[in-house]
C-alpha cells in the first residue's frame, strides 16, 4: 500500500524516498490458521482450504528473498485447495514482477493460483500501464488475474470474485455481483479493506484483502499505531498534524478504516479477513509479523448470520 505517504507533506518524497529506504525492524514470518463459516456452503466443499498471500512489494528492499521462500514453503505445506494472491506484487516499477515470478511458480494447490491487483500494480507512466505488464506476466505463468471478473475454481457452487482495486475508477462491484444468484455463496478478493463498506449491498460471504501491512507497527493490547493515532486525532492540534504520520489531511486515502488493519472482521452479513502482507516499508515491522494465512471453510446455517471462528492468539489483538 501507499503507507509511505503518511510520513511527509511532500508527495514526491513520500512516494519515492521512503520506499527506497530498507526496513530495519524485522519480524519472523508467521502462519495464521483461521476457520470461517460460510452460509449455504455445499457439504462437499466443507473443509476446503485456502491460502492467502498479499503485498509482496518485491523490489529488492521491501521483502527479503528468504522470507518469500519461507512463505512459499509454508503455503505448500498447508496442501491448499486454492491459493489466492491479493495484490501489490510490485512497489513502483512494473518490471519488478519478473523477479517475483520464479517464486510464484513454486506455489502448489489442487485448484490453482488466482490473483487480483493492488494499487501499486495499477499505475501509469509515459509508455505503458503497470497493470498490463503485471497481469500479462502472471497470466503467462498460469496465474489467472481477475479484474472485475468471476472464476470458478470449485465449480458454480462457490464462485471466486476478483474486483478492481478500490482506488481505481474501474471499481464497480454491482455489475459483477449481478452475474451471481443471491443464494450462491462466494469468496471475494478485494485488495483494499475499505471496500467492505461499498460491498454492503451485496452478498460477500468472505472478502480477502491486504493493503494495510497490518499497520506495520502495533502496540500489544492497543492495536496498530495508525489506528491509535487516528482514534486520538481529535485531541491533536492542527498545527502538529503535518508532522505526525497518518494524521495528514490526505491520509484517509491510504486507509479510512484502520480498525480493520488486520485479522477477521464482520460488517452486517459479510466477513472480511485482512492479511498483514509480506513486504514492509521503512522503518519495518514491530509486533506485526509478515503473514501467510491458511483459511478453512466450514458450513453455516443459511438463516443465521455467519459467525466466524478465529485462532485467537494474534488475530483478535487487532480488533
Backbone as numpy.savetxt, mean C-alpha at the origin, in Angstrom:
# Nx Ny Nz CAx CAy CAz Cx Cy Cz
5.56 6.68 -1.14 4.72 7.87 -1.14 5.59 9.11 -1.14
4.96 10.29 -1.27 5.70 11.54 -1.30 5.94 12.07 0.10
6.41 11.20 1.00 6.57 11.59 2.41 7.62 12.68 2.55
8.56 12.74 1.59 9.61 13.75 1.68 9.06 15.15 1.58
7.89 15.35 1.01 7.29 16.67 0.89 7.11 17.34 2.24
6.96 16.52 3.25 6.61 17.07 4.55 7.77 17.78 5.23
8.98 17.69 4.69 10.15 18.16 5.40 10.69 19.49 4.91
9.93 20.23 4.09 10.43 21.54 3.70 9.45 22.26 2.83
9.52 23.60 2.87 8.60 24.40 2.06 8.93 24.35 0.59
10.21 24.18 0.26 10.60 24.15 -1.14 10.27 22.79 -1.72
9.34 22.74 -2.65 8.90 21.45 -3.20 10.02 20.77 -3.97
10.89 21.57 -4.62 11.99 20.93 -5.35 12.91 20.21 -4.37
13.22 20.89 -3.25 14.07 20.25 -2.24 13.39 19.02 -1.68
12.10 19.14 -1.39 11.38 18.02 -0.79 11.37 16.81 -1.69
11.18 17.03 -2.98 11.06 15.90 -3.91 12.40 15.34 -4.35
13.45 16.17 -4.30 14.70 15.75 -4.90 15.85 15.56 -3.91
15.82 16.28 -2.77 16.92 16.14 -1.83 16.69 15.01 -0.86
15.55 14.99 -0.19 15.31 13.95 0.81 15.34 12.55 0.22
14.76 12.29 -0.96 14.87 10.93 -1.51 16.31 10.55 -1.85
17.21 11.55 -1.99 18.59 11.25 -2.33 19.41 10.90 -1.09
18.91 11.23 0.09 19.62 10.92 1.32 19.32 9.48 1.73
20.37 8.76 2.06 20.19 7.35 2.43 19.66 7.26 3.87
18.60 6.47 4.09 18.09 6.31 5.46 19.15 5.70 6.37
19.20 6.19 7.62 20.18 5.62 8.56 19.51 4.88 9.71
18.21 5.09 9.91 17.47 4.32 10.92 16.90 3.08 10.24
17.23 1.92 10.76 16.80 0.68 10.12 16.06 -0.21 11.11
15.19 -1.02 10.58 14.45 -2.01 11.35 14.46 -3.32 10.57
14.48 -4.46 11.24 14.45 -5.74 10.54 13.10 -5.98 9.89
13.11 -6.69 8.79 11.88 -7.05 8.10 10.99 -7.92 8.99
9.68 -7.65 8.96 8.74 -8.47 9.71 7.66 -9.02 8.77
7.11 -10.16 9.15 5.96 -10.73 8.45 4.76 -10.65 9.36
3.73 -9.95 8.89 2.49 -9.82 9.65 1.50 -10.87 9.15
0.93 -11.64 10.07 -0.05 -12.67 9.74 -1.42 -12.17 10.19
-2.37 -12.02 9.27 -3.71 -11.59 9.65 -4.75 -12.51 9.03
-5.90 -12.55 9.69 -7.04 -13.30 9.18 -8.19 -12.32 8.99
-8.82 -12.34 7.82 -9.88 -11.39 7.49 -11.12 -12.17 7.07
-12.25 -11.83 7.69 -13.52 -12.47 7.35 -14.17 -11.73 6.19
-14.63 -12.50 5.20 -15.26 -11.95 4.01 -16.68 -12.50 3.89
-17.66 -11.63 3.83 -19.05 -12.06 3.66 -19.22 -12.70 2.28
-20.02 -13.77 2.22 -20.34 -14.46 0.96 -19.14 -15.15 0.31
-18.07 -15.32 1.05 -16.91 -16.00 0.47 -17.28 -17.45 0.21
-17.11 -17.93 -1.03 -17.43 -19.34 -1.32 -16.62 -20.27 -0.43
-17.23 -21.37 -0.04 -16.59 -22.28 0.91 -15.27 -22.81 0.38
-15.18 -23.03 -0.94 -13.94 -23.59 -1.47 -12.80 -22.56 -1.51
-13.13 -21.28 -1.25 -12.08 -20.26 -1.19 -11.73 -19.90 0.25
-12.43 -20.47 1.23 -12.07 -20.24 2.63 -10.67 -20.80 2.87
-9.85 -20.03 3.53 -8.46 -20.42 3.75 -7.51 -19.92 2.69
-8.03 -19.22 1.69 -7.17 -18.65 0.65 -6.14 -17.72 1.28
-4.90 -17.84 0.81 -3.80 -17.04 1.35 -3.30 -16.04 0.32
-3.29 -14.77 0.72 -2.71 -13.71 -0.10 -1.44 -13.21 0.57
-0.48 -12.78 -0.22 0.67 -12.07 0.32 0.74 -10.71 -0.36
0.90 -9.67 0.44 0.99 -8.30 -0.07 2.38 -7.74 0.17
2.94 -7.16 -0.88 4.18 -6.38 -0.80 3.87 -4.99 -1.35
4.55 -3.97 -0.81 4.21 -2.61 -1.24 5.40 -1.68 -1.11
5.36 -0.57 -1.84 6.27 0.56 -1.69 7.75 0.13 -1.69
8.18 -0.36 -2.83 9.55 -0.84 -2.97 10.54 0.32 -3.03
10.25 1.33 -3.83 11.17 2.47 -4.01 12.59 1.96 -4.26
12.71 1.06 -5.23 14.00 0.40 -5.45 14.89 1.29 -6.31
15.49 2.29 -5.65 16.24 3.33 -6.34 17.73 3.32 -6.02
18.18 2.27 -5.30 19.58 2.21 -4.92 19.87 2.79 -3.54
18.87 3.43 -2.92 19.05 4.04 -1.61 17.99 3.60 -0.61
16.75 3.55 -1.07 15.63 3.42 -0.16 15.33 1.99 0.29
15.82 1.01 -0.46 15.55 -0.40 -0.14 16.79 -1.24 -0.40
17.47 -1.69 0.66 18.64 -2.57 0.46 18.23 -3.87 -0.22
19.08 -4.34 -1.11 18.81 -5.59 -1.83 18.63 -6.76 -0.86
19.33 -6.71 0.27 19.21 -7.79 1.25 17.79 -7.88 1.79
17.20 -6.73 2.14 15.84 -6.74 2.67 14.86 -7.19 1.60
15.06 -6.73 0.37 14.18 -7.15 -0.72 14.25 -8.66 -0.92
15.45 -9.23 -0.91 15.60 -10.68 -1.07 14.93 -11.43 0.08
15.05 -10.90 1.29 14.38 -11.52 2.43 12.87 -11.48 2.27
12.37 -10.36 1.75 10.92 -10.23 1.55 10.42 -11.24 0.53
11.16 -11.41 -0.55 10.78 -12.39 -1.57 10.79 -13.79 -0.97
11.81 -14.09 -0.17 11.90 -15.42 0.44 10.76 -15.67 1.41
10.42 -14.67 2.24 9.32 -14.83 3.18 7.99 -14.97 2.47
7.85 -14.25 1.37 6.63 -14.38 0.56 6.48 -15.80 0.04
7.53 -16.33 -0.53 7.46 -17.68 -1.10 7.28 -18.73 -0.01
7.85 -18.49 1.16 7.72 -19.45 2.26 6.28 -19.58 2.74
5.47 -18.55 2.51 4.06 -18.60 2.91 3.22 -19.45 1.97
3.79 -19.88 0.85 3.10 -20.67 -0.16 1.74 -20.03 -0.50
1.76 -18.80 -0.99 0.50 -18.08 -1.18 -0.29 -18.57 -2.39
-1.58 -18.34 -2.33 -2.43 -18.57 -3.50 -2.33 -17.40 -4.47
-2.04 -16.21 -3.96 -1.94 -15.03 -4.79 -0.99 -14.04 -4.13
-0.17 -13.37 -4.96 0.69 -12.29 -4.49 0.20 -11.00 -5.12
0.05 -9.95 -4.29 -0.36 -8.64 -4.81 0.68 -7.61 -4.44
0.97 -6.73 -5.38 1.96 -5.67 -5.23 1.23 -4.34 -5.34
1.25 -3.53 -4.27 0.36 -2.38 -4.24 1.08 -1.05 -4.47
2.02 -1.03 -5.41 2.49 0.22 -5.98 3.75 0.82 -5.39
4.19 1.91 -6.03 5.43 2.62 -5.77 6.63 1.68 -5.91
6.78 1.20 -7.13 7.93 0.35 -7.46 9.21 1.19 -7.55
9.08 2.44 -7.97 10.22 3.33 -8.16 10.02 4.56 -7.27
11.05 5.43 -7.28 10.94 6.69 -6.55 10.74 7.85 -7.52
11.73 8.09 -8.36 11.63 9.22 -9.29 11.80 8.84 -10.75
12.55 7.77 -11.02 12.93 7.44 -12.39 12.30 6.12 -12.84
11.70 6.15 -14.01 11.04 4.94 -14.52 12.01 3.79 -14.71
13.26 4.09 -15.10 14.21 3.01 -15.39 14.55 2.19 -14.16
14.24 2.69 -12.97 14.51 1.93 -11.75 13.77 0.60 -11.74
12.68 0.50 -12.47 11.90 -0.74 -12.50 12.72 -1.90 -13.05
13.66 -1.63 -13.94 14.41 -2.71 -14.59 15.36 -3.41 -13.61
15.82 -2.69 -12.59 16.63 -3.33 -11.56 15.78 -4.16 -10.61
14.52 -3.79 -10.47 13.62 -4.51 -9.56 13.07 -5.79 -10.17
12.87 -5.80 -11.47 12.23 -6.93 -12.14 12.87 -8.28 -11.81
14.19 -8.44 -11.83 14.77 -9.77 -11.53 14.36 -10.30 -10.16
14.15 -9.42 -9.21 13.69 -9.87 -7.88 12.23 -10.31 -7.94
11.40 -9.53 -8.62 9.98 -9.88 -8.72 9.76 -11.18 -9.48
10.68 -11.51 -10.37 10.56 -12.77 -11.11 10.70 -14.00 -10.21
11.23 -13.82 -9.00 11.39 -14.93 -8.07 10.11 -15.25 -7.31
9.13 -14.36 -7.36 7.90 -14.56 -6.61 7.14 -15.78 -7.12
6.59 -16.55 -6.19 5.87 -17.77 -6.55 4.50 -17.78 -5.88
3.47 -18.13 -6.65 2.14 -18.31 -6.06 1.30 -19.16 -7.00
0.26 -19.75 -6.44 -0.57 -20.67 -7.22 -1.33 -19.97 -8.34
-1.81 -18.75 -8.06 -2.65 -18.04 -9.04 -1.99 -16.81 -9.62
-0.69 -16.66 -9.42 0.03 -15.59 -10.07 0.32 -14.40 -9.18
0.89 -13.37 -9.82 1.26 -12.12 -9.16 0.56 -10.99 -9.91
-0.14 -10.12 -9.17 -0.85 -8.99 -9.76 -0.37 -7.70 -9.11
-0.47 -6.60 -9.84 0.05 -5.33 -9.34 -0.90 -4.18 -9.66
-0.74 -3.11 -8.89 -1.28 -1.79 -9.25 -0.13 -0.80 -9.16
-0.38 0.42 -9.57 0.65 1.45 -9.55 0.35 2.48 -8.47
1.42 3.08 -7.93 1.29 4.13 -6.93 1.56 5.49 -7.52
1.54 6.51 -6.67 1.74 7.87 -7.16 3.14 8.07 -7.75
4.15 7.40 -7.21 5.50 7.54 -7.76 5.65 6.83 -9.11
4.74 5.94 -9.41 4.79 5.22 -10.69 4.02 5.95 -11.78
3.43 7.07 -11.46 2.53 7.75 -12.39 2.95 9.20 -12.56
4.13 9.39 -13.12 4.67 10.73 -13.35 4.95 10.94 -14.83
5.19 12.20 -15.17 5.46 12.56 -16.56 6.80 13.29 -16.65
7.49 13.10 -17.78 8.58 14.00 -18.10 8.45 14.41 -19.56
9.45 15.01 -20.10 9.35 15.54 -21.47 9.17 14.44 -22.51
9.62 13.24 -22.20 9.72 12.22 -23.23 8.73 11.07 -23.07
8.29 10.78 -21.86 7.44 9.62 -21.68 6.68 9.74 -20.36
5.68 8.90 -20.22 4.94 8.78 -18.96 5.52 7.61 -18.18
5.90 7.86 -16.95 6.50 6.82 -16.12 5.61 5.59 -16.05
4.31 5.81 -15.94 3.38 4.70 -15.81 3.50 3.72 -16.97
3.66 4.22 -18.17 3.75 3.34 -19.34 4.96 2.44 -19.27
6.11 3.03 -18.90 7.35 2.25 -18.83 7.24 1.17 -17.77
6.75 1.53 -16.61 6.68 0.58 -15.50 5.67 -0.52 -15.79
4.52 -0.14 -16.29 3.50 -1.15 -16.58 3.98 -2.11 -17.65
4.59 -1.61 -18.69 5.08 -2.49 -19.75 6.13 -3.47 -19.22
7.00 -3.00 -18.33 8.03 -3.88 -17.76 7.40 -4.98 -16.91
6.41 -4.64 -16.11 5.76 -5.63 -15.27 4.99 -6.65 -16.10
4.20 -6.16 -17.03 3.39 -7.06 -17.85 4.27 -7.98 -18.68
5.36 -7.45 -19.21 6.27 -8.27 -20.02 6.89 -9.41 -19.22
6.88 -9.27 -17.90 7.45 -10.30 -17.04 6.38 -11.06 -16.27
5.18 -11.09 -16.84 4.12 -11.95 -16.32 3.39 -11.42 -15.11
3.42 -10.09 -14.90 2.73 -9.50 -13.76 1.66 -8.56 -14.30
0.40 -9.02 -14.42 -0.67 -8.13 -14.87 -0.77 -6.92 -13.94
-0.86 -5.74 -14.53 -0.87 -4.50 -13.76 -2.18 -3.77 -14.03
-3.02 -3.70 -13.00 -4.39 -3.23 -13.16 -4.48 -1.73 -12.94
-5.27 -1.08 -13.78 -5.50 0.36 -13.70 -6.98 0.56 -14.03
-7.81 0.62 -13.00 -9.27 0.63 -13.17 -9.73 -0.60 -13.95
-9.23 -1.76 -13.51 -9.52 -3.01 -14.20 -9.84 -4.10 -13.18
-10.45 -5.16 -13.68 -10.82 -6.30 -12.85 -10.17 -7.56 -13.41
-9.60 -8.34 -12.53 -9.02 -9.64 -12.91 -9.72 -10.73 -12.11
-9.56 -11.96 -12.58 -10.27 -13.09 -11.95 -9.31 -14.25 -11.69
-8.30 -14.02 -10.85 -7.35 -15.12 -10.56 -8.00 -16.30 -9.86
-9.11 -16.07 -9.13 -9.83 -17.13 -8.43 -11.14 -17.49 -9.13
-11.37 -16.93 -10.30 -12.64 -17.13 -10.97 -13.61 -16.00 -10.66
-14.83 -16.14 -11.18 -15.82 -15.07 -11.06 -16.34 -14.87 -9.65
-16.10 -15.82 -8.75 -16.67 -15.74 -7.40 -15.90 -14.82 -6.45
-14.68 -14.43 -6.81 -13.90 -13.52 -5.99 -13.01 -12.66 -6.90
-13.59 -11.62 -7.50 -12.82 -10.77 -8.40 -11.74 -9.98 -7.66
-10.72 -9.60 -8.42 -9.65 -8.74 -7.93 -9.76 -7.42 -8.68
-10.06 -6.34 -7.94 -10.22 -5.02 -8.54 -8.94 -4.22 -8.31
-8.39 -3.68 -9.38 -7.21 -2.82 -9.27 -7.54 -1.42 -9.74
-7.42 -0.43 -8.85 -7.82 0.93 -9.17 -6.64 1.81 -9.57
-6.95 2.86 -10.32 -5.95 3.89 -10.61 -5.53 4.56 -9.31
-4.36 5.16 -9.30 -3.91 5.83 -8.10 -4.86 6.95 -7.71
-5.05 7.10 -6.41 -6.00 8.07 -5.87 -5.67 9.50 -6.31
-4.38 9.81 -6.50 -3.97 11.13 -6.94 -4.24 11.37 -8.42
-4.44 10.31 -9.15 -4.62 10.43 -10.59 -6.00 10.96 -10.93
-6.08 11.74 -12.00 -7.38 12.19 -12.49 -8.21 11.02 -13.01
-7.57 9.88 -13.19 -8.26 8.70 -13.70 -8.83 7.82 -12.60
-8.70 8.24 -11.36 -9.31 7.47 -10.26 -10.82 7.65 -10.34
-11.48 6.67 -10.93 -12.93 6.70 -11.09 -13.47 5.30 -10.77
-13.75 5.03 -9.50 -14.14 3.67 -9.12 -15.53 3.27 -9.59
-16.45 4.23 -9.76 -17.84 3.87 -10.06 -17.98 3.00 -11.31
-17.38 3.35 -12.46 -17.53 2.49 -13.64 -16.93 1.10 -13.44
-15.92 1.01 -12.58 -15.28 -0.29 -12.34 -16.21 -1.17 -11.52
-16.71 -0.65 -10.41 -17.58 -1.45 -9.54 -18.93 -1.74 -10.20
-19.34 -0.91 -11.16 -20.60 -1.15 -11.85 -20.57 -2.45 -12.65
-19.39 -2.98 -12.92 -19.25 -4.22 -13.67 -19.49 -5.46 -12.81
-19.60 -5.26 -11.50 -19.72 -6.40 -10.59 -21.09 -6.44 -9.93
-21.55 -7.65 -9.69 -22.80 -7.85 -8.94 -22.56 -7.52 -7.48
-23.51 -6.82 -6.86 -23.35 -6.42 -5.47 -23.26 -7.61 -4.52
-23.71 -8.77 -4.95 -23.67 -9.96 -4.10 -22.32 -10.66 -4.16
-21.45 -10.18 -5.02 -20.16 -10.85 -5.22 -19.08 -10.21 -4.37
-18.42 -10.97 -3.49 -17.31 -10.40 -2.71 -16.14 -10.08 -3.62
-15.31 -9.15 -3.20 -14.17 -8.78 -4.02 -13.02 -8.25 -3.16
-11.82 -8.41 -3.68 -10.61 -7.83 -3.10 -10.26 -6.62 -3.96
-9.92 -5.51 -3.30 -9.64 -4.27 -4.00 -8.21 -3.81 -3.71
-7.47 -3.51 -4.76 -6.13 -2.96 -4.62 -6.19 -1.46 -4.92
-5.80 -0.65 -3.95 -5.82 0.81 -4.11 -4.66 1.38 -3.31
-3.70 1.96 -3.97 -2.44 2.33 -3.34 -2.61 3.23 -2.12
-3.45 4.23 -2.20 -3.58 5.24 -1.16 -4.75 4.90 -0.24
-4.52 4.74 1.07 -5.63 4.39 1.97 -6.70 5.46 2.08
-6.40 6.71 1.74 -7.44 7.74 1.74 -8.58 7.39 0.79
-8.31 6.53 -0.17 -9.36 6.15 -1.13 -10.50 5.40 -0.46
-10.28 4.88 0.76 -11.35 4.14 1.44 -12.60 5.00 1.60
-12.44 6.29 1.81 -13.60 7.18 1.95 -14.38 7.23 0.64
-13.67 7.35 -0.48 -14.33 7.41 -1.78 -15.00 6.09 -2.14
-14.57 4.99 -1.51 -15.12 3.68 -1.81 -16.32 3.32 -0.94
-16.72 4.20 -0.04 -17.85 3.90 0.84 -19.14 3.54 0.10
-19.45 4.17 -1.04 -20.71 3.80 -1.71 -20.70 2.41 -2.33
-19.54 1.76 -2.37 -19.39 0.50 -3.08 -19.05 -0.63 -2.11
-19.31 -1.83 -2.57 -18.87 -2.98 -1.81 -17.38 -3.18 -2.07
-16.59 -3.10 -1.01 -15.14 -3.31 -1.10 -14.75 -4.13 0.12
-14.92 -5.44 0.03 -14.78 -6.31 1.20 -13.43 -6.15 1.89
-12.38 -6.10 1.09 -11.04 -5.90 1.65 -10.24 -5.04 0.67
-9.86 -3.85 1.13 -9.03 -2.95 0.35 -7.60 -3.08 0.85
-6.68 -3.32 -0.06 -5.27 -3.45 0.29 -4.52 -2.22 -0.24
-3.86 -1.52 0.68 -3.17 -0.28 0.34 -1.75 -0.28 0.88
-0.99 0.73 0.49 0.35 0.98 1.00 0.51 2.47 1.22
1.48 3.08 0.52 1.65 4.53 0.41 2.21 5.20 1.64
1.82 4.81 2.83 2.15 5.56 4.05 3.53 5.25 4.60
4.10 4.11 4.26 5.31 3.58 4.89 5.09 3.40 6.40
3.82 3.35 6.81 3.51 3.24 8.23 3.80 4.50 9.03
4.20 5.58 8.32 4.65 6.79 9.00 6.15 6.81 9.22
6.78 5.63 9.06 8.22 5.39 9.20 8.73 5.49 10.64
8.24 6.47 11.40 8.64 6.60 12.80 7.38 6.56 13.65
7.32 5.65 14.60 6.16 5.55 15.48 6.62 5.59 16.94
5.71 5.97 17.78 5.94 5.96 19.23 5.04 4.88 19.81
5.61 3.83 20.38 4.79 2.73 20.90 3.71 3.23 21.86
2.50 2.77 21.61 1.38 3.19 22.44 0.71 4.46 21.99
1.36 5.21 21.11 0.82 6.47 20.63 0.47 6.42 19.15
1.28 5.72 18.35 1.03 5.63 16.92 2.12 6.31 16.11
1.82 6.56 14.84 2.81 7.15 13.94 3.03 8.61 14.28
4.26 9.07 14.12 4.58 10.47 14.40 3.76 11.42 13.52
3.59 11.14 12.22 2.72 12.03 11.43 1.31 12.12 11.99
0.78 10.98 12.44 -0.56 10.99 13.02 -0.63 11.79 14.31
0.40 11.66 15.15 0.43 12.41 16.41 0.49 13.90 16.13
1.38 14.30 15.21 1.50 15.72 14.88 0.19 16.26 14.30
-0.45 15.45 13.48 -1.72 15.88 12.91 -2.77 16.09 14.00
-2.80 15.19 14.97 -3.78 15.30 16.06 -3.52 16.52 16.93
-2.25 16.92 17.07 -1.90 18.05 17.92 -1.84 19.37 17.16
-2.15 19.34 15.88 -1.91 20.51 15.04 -2.64 21.75 15.52
-3.81 21.57 16.11 -4.60 22.74 16.55 -3.88 23.54 17.63
-3.00 22.89 18.36 -2.30 23.57 19.46 -0.99 24.22 19.02
-0.63 24.07 17.76 0.65 24.59 17.27 0.41 25.88 16.50
1.08 26.97 16.84 0.84 28.26 16.17 1.21 28.21 14.69
0.55 29.03 13.92 0.74 29.04 12.47 2.18 29.33 12.07
2.86 30.20 12.83 4.22 30.56 12.44 5.18 29.38 12.54
4.84 28.41 13.40 5.74 27.27 13.59 5.49 26.13 12.61
4.34 26.11 11.98 3.97 24.98 11.14 4.93 24.69 9.99
5.44 25.73 9.29 6.34 25.42 8.17 7.61 24.69 8.58
7.95 24.74 9.88 9.19 24.13 10.35 8.98 22.74 10.93
7.74 22.28 10.96 7.44 20.99 11.59 6.95 20.01 10.52
7.65 18.89 10.35 7.22 17.91 9.33 5.75 17.53 9.53
5.06 17.38 8.40 3.68 16.91 8.33 2.65 17.93 8.81
3.08 19.16 9.12 2.11 20.19 9.48 2.07 21.32 8.46
2.83 21.23 7.40 2.72 22.22 6.34 1.33 22.16 5.74
0.90 23.28 5.17 -0.49 23.41 4.76 -0.89 22.45 3.66
0.10 21.93 2.89 -0.26 21.02 1.80 0.01 19.56 2.12
0.30 19.26 3.40 0.68 17.88 3.73 -0.49 16.93 3.79
-1.73 17.46 3.75 -2.84 16.53 3.63 -2.89 15.91 2.25
-2.06 16.42 1.32 -1.95 15.79 0.00 -1.14 14.51 0.09
-0.30 14.36 1.11 0.41 13.11 1.33 -0.57 12.07 1.87
-1.23 12.39 2.95 -2.26 11.52 3.52 -3.12 12.35 4.45
-4.41 12.22 4.30 -5.32 12.94 5.18 -5.63 12.11 6.43
-5.79 10.80 6.24 -6.18 9.93 7.35 -4.97 9.19 7.90
-4.15 9.90 8.68 -2.97 9.26 9.25 -3.35 8.22 10.31
-4.59 8.24 10.76 -5.02 7.17 11.68 -5.04 5.83 10.98
-4.95 5.85 9.66 -4.87 4.61 8.87 -3.45 4.37 8.37
-2.46 4.78 9.13 -1.08 4.69 8.66 -0.64 3.25 8.43
-1.19 2.32 9.19 -0.79 0.92 9.06 -1.84 0.04 9.71
-1.88 -1.21 9.31 -2.73 -2.18 9.97 -4.12 -2.28 9.38
-5.01 -2.93 10.15 -6.35 -3.27 9.69 -7.38 -2.30 10.27
-8.26 -1.82 9.42 -9.26 -0.83 9.81 -10.58 -1.16 9.12
-11.66 -0.62 9.66 -12.99 -0.83 9.10 -13.70 0.51 8.96
-14.34 0.73 7.83 -15.17 1.91 7.61 -16.48 1.41 7.01
-17.54 1.47 7.81 -18.80 0.88 7.37 -18.64 -0.62 7.20
-19.05 -1.14 6.06 -18.93 -2.56 5.76 -17.58 -2.91 5.13
-16.80 -1.91 4.77 -15.55 -2.15 4.06 -14.37 -2.22 5.01
-13.45 -3.11 4.69 -12.24 -3.29 5.48 -11.03 -2.82 4.68
-10.04 -2.31 5.41 -8.81 -1.78 4.82 -7.62 -2.35 5.54
-6.65 -2.83 4.78 -5.37 -3.17 5.38 -4.29 -2.33 4.70
-3.46 -1.68 5.54 -2.38 -0.82 5.04 -1.05 -1.46 5.38
-0.32 -1.82 4.35 1.01 -2.41 4.48 2.04 -1.29 4.69
2.99 -1.50 5.59 3.99 -0.47 5.91 5.05 -0.31 4.83
5.05 -1.18 3.84 6.00 -1.05 2.74 7.36 -1.62 3.06
8.20 -1.61 2.03 9.57 -2.12 2.14 10.60 -1.00 2.10
10.41 -0.04 1.21 11.36 1.06 1.07 11.17 2.10 2.16
12.22 2.91 2.37 12.19 3.95 3.40 12.89 5.20 2.89
12.34 6.35 3.23 13.00 7.62 3.00 13.82 8.02 4.22
14.73 8.96 4.02 15.47 9.57 5.11 14.46 10.16 6.11
14.64 9.97 7.42 15.81 9.40 8.10 15.76 7.89 8.25
14.66 7.24 7.89 14.54 5.81 8.02 13.36 5.43 8.91
13.46 4.26 9.53 12.35 3.70 10.30 12.74 3.50 11.76
11.77 3.78 12.63 11.95 3.54 14.06 10.64 3.00 14.61
10.68 1.81 15.18 9.48 1.11 15.65 8.44 0.99 14.54
8.89 0.87 13.32 7.99 0.79 12.16 8.69 -0.02 11.07
8.86 -1.32 11.30 9.68 -2.13 10.39 9.03 -2.34 9.03
9.85 -2.57 8.01 9.30 -2.96 6.70 8.53 -4.27 6.83
7.61 -4.49 5.90 6.59 -5.52 6.14 6.29 -6.38 4.92
6.13 -7.67 5.19 5.47 -8.62 4.30 4.17 -9.01 5.00
3.04 -8.92 4.29 1.75 -9.24 4.90 1.21 -10.55 4.34
0.89 -11.47 5.22 0.26 -12.73 4.84 -1.18 -12.69 5.33
-2.11 -12.79 4.41 -3.53 -12.60 4.70 -4.28 -13.90 4.43
-4.98 -14.38 5.41 -5.81 -15.59 5.25 -7.28 -15.17 5.24
-7.99 -15.56 4.22 -9.40 -15.22 4.09 -10.27 -16.33 4.68
-11.27 -15.93 5.46 -12.23 -16.88 6.02 -13.63 -16.37 5.74
-14.61 -17.24 5.93 -15.99 -16.89 5.63 -16.63 -16.09 6.76
-17.56 -15.23 6.37 -18.36 -14.48 7.33 -19.80 -14.52 6.87
-20.75 -14.48 7.82 -22.16 -14.48 7.44 -22.51 -13.20 6.71
-23.22 -13.30 5.58 -23.52 -12.15 4.75 -24.35 -11.11 5.47
-25.24 -11.56 6.36 -26.14 -10.61 7.00 -25.47 -9.85 8.14
-24.25 -10.22 8.49 -23.55 -9.54 9.56 -22.43 -8.69 8.98
-22.13 -7.61 9.67 -21.00 -6.79 9.28 -19.73 -7.61 9.44
-18.86 -7.67 8.43 -17.63 -8.45 8.54 -16.78 -7.98 9.72
-16.36 -8.93 10.54 -15.56 -8.59 11.71 -14.16 -9.14 11.51
-13.19 -8.26 11.18 -11.83 -8.74 10.94 -11.16 -9.21 12.21
-10.36 -10.22 12.07 -9.55 -10.72 13.17 -8.11 -10.51 12.81
-7.33 -9.89 13.69 -5.95 -9.59 13.38 -5.02 -10.22 14.39
-3.79 -10.34 13.98 -2.75 -10.70 14.92 -2.42 -9.45 15.73
-2.68 -9.41 17.05 -2.71 -8.15 17.79 -1.37 -7.56 18.12
-0.28 -8.31 18.01 1.00 -7.87 18.56 1.44 -6.52 18.03
1.35 -6.34 16.70 1.85 -5.11 16.15 0.75 -4.29 15.50
-0.22 -4.95 14.85 -1.17 -4.22 14.04 -2.03 -3.30 14.87
-2.53 -3.75 16.00 -3.44 -2.92 16.78 -2.76 -1.70 17.35
-1.43 -1.71 17.43 -0.72 -0.56 18.00 -0.81 0.68 17.12
-1.26 0.52 15.88 -1.34 1.65 14.99 -2.68 2.32 15.05
-3.66 1.72 15.66 -5.01 2.28 15.66 -5.10 3.47 16.61
